[in-house]
Amino acid sequence: MNELTFEIVRLLIRILAAVVTIYLVPAIKQWITVHAENEKLYALMRWAKEAVYAAEQIHGAGTGQDRKKYAAHFLWEIAQKNNINITEDQINLLLEAAVGEMNAFAIDFEEPKEEQG
């Protein structure tokens, strides 16, 4: 009877190991992959903001094409150094989002105009 119980337990362990291998391992692998991709995306979003701010400082407020070219090149170089595959369209979307955020939080530093009256 003891040997029969032992064989049943061994069989259950093998079945459990098969179930874990079939279902749990791929799920964990997918979670790790998604998590790593999210980290890359968040890093690129932070770098896009830095690129936009740097372009603003270097090229000023009047030259939009020069700023965009600088920021896009900066972001592309960062992606290449970190082995992140990114397309031109993705770079443009990240930069547009960064510019939108910068504009949303921009502070107008002009002096208040005096009221005439």
Secondary structure, 3 states (H helix, E strand, C coil): CHHHHHHHHHHHHHHHHHHHHHHHHHHHHHHHHHHHHHHHHHHHHHHHHHHHHHHHHHHCCCCHHHHHHHHHHHHHHHHHHCCCCCCHHHHHHHHHHHHHHHHHCCCCCCCCCCCCC
